[in-house]
């Protein structure tokens, strides 16, 4: 009897142990082979159980890491996931191991992998990571790859490579043109407090905010837990209003300083918004998805995010909100040196390959990247209400939502200014981002923040 | 007839017994410390290029206001957690050993359950609870009719450290409760009986008899608490990511930010070595508590 109890308990322990191991991974691993009719079935532990492959060429195995999550993805994300599927169909000999996670988790993981020099075969890089990665030979220029495929290279919009170019070397293939700083506003709430047209100047803007707050709404829903929203979606454009884009170039060359009075004025204006109560109290403990939820619930009059949010508004907002949503640019400031109708925009993220790839693997990887950023991808992206990096072909105008048309109208003839966290070093960005949280909470003054940031700019 | 003989293991046998454990310990703990020490003398951003800069990282560290601020945050958390985790656990253990509490086994199990939960899970749970608009805590305050007490628990720089310490206390007081309950078993019952005959009440019993007799365990618990709270990272990372700004940044988070966000791995390693030194100092100081005595 004792022995039986022992044996049964041992079995139970083993079963429990195995079930713990097999469950709950934060990242989703998908192993996909190209044979579409008999797709390789996978269980949670990621073992491919059967695969009949039509071997026309040598089998190639590639690993890719990205943050395109089907359940929560924007229009752009979904288009790219579809293009990955199309790639697998046209390349039956390729096995693609996909590691997918959320955007913020991806940023953390890719930096950790870079520090350990264990990069996947294909991955995404942000502009601010380029310098560090190049310094440590994590990424290599892709000029030769682009020159080998001229049709692909010519299909890109003008200047889209700028964020990822160092001298003449191109260090990433962009896939989207992101405008990072749009104000999405609820026309109904604004009308309620007597504003029929979106404020054109900063002074009008502040007056509007005070009126909206008095009516019991949160003027601007801000979800800055990830620390990048305040800097990427607001300061990048607001800063430029005061300083102009030339100053930004000089700061990168260490010729100008973050302590220059124009930049400090921008910080001051930003803090001014917080002081008149423009933001929600919990701005630093909710993220950019939750800020939109406040807007969708009709509790907030505005939120500030990029062009990627257009499709989110269409998909997730209730009808009564999305039908009254308008878009605007940050208002102009008095005496600012920048182009007052400019907006921060650029490539944001780009795709790269591990420089160690060669031969058939390298070709396959480049094929995938090409399919993610060519004319076909661009056309699909536009029809999904996004802004691709390449020039789209003929697209179906009727697929564009009213909000997308409003944005296209707004952006006609608008100049693009640099996005801070795409072009500055990670060290500066981290200090700026943390510091902005402090600035908006009233812990430090604009001058102190400017000094802190400048310390990293040595 | 059973004969009990005690064999003192020969020296070689001793080494064989301890060997595997020590090897694993050396590989997982000692080796990384040595590597960290080596990296802390470099200026290194993670790849092939590393520059030897001697003690510059440490000099920069001494002058870095953010490091001392993070250390102050850690000390605050340690104080709150010693009072919270050990204090509450001690009171509970005493209550359990008197006739006050029934269902001891049930209480012990329930209190110990949070200890086995993952820190990340607890972080997320409490983030949801602390949420200003939809969180359980603010909802509760509204229900009991005190909406003016509602705060942005994780956003107000003045209270964020306390907010972040509460899940820590909640999670680990079960651990210390079990430790103290075990210590209580070691006290002979006669001592209490004699004291009761002499007329000692509950509180006096606790202060004059129980506390001195479990002082050794108490010191071990104190050491565990200090060491654990110098290392704290996961909960705070999930709840506030060190924010707003630096308000809840602890030294481990500071090392992480410098190493993996700012790509200053040499500096991050120097921070790690500094954390180790400060922890050792604190633990040595803590052993002087309660007068010097055995072990």
Interface residues (C-beta under 8 A of the other chain):
Chain A: X108 X111 X112 X114 X115 X116 X117 X132 X135 X136 X137 X138 X225 X226 X227 X280 X281 X282 X283 X284 X285 X286 X426 X427 X430 X431 X434 X435 X437 X438 X439 X440 X441 X443 X444
Chain B: X45 X46 X47 X48 X49 X127 X130 X131 X132 X133 X152 X154 X155 X157 X239 X240 X241 X242 X243 X244 X245 X246 X247 X257 X259 X260 X261 X262 X263 X264 X265
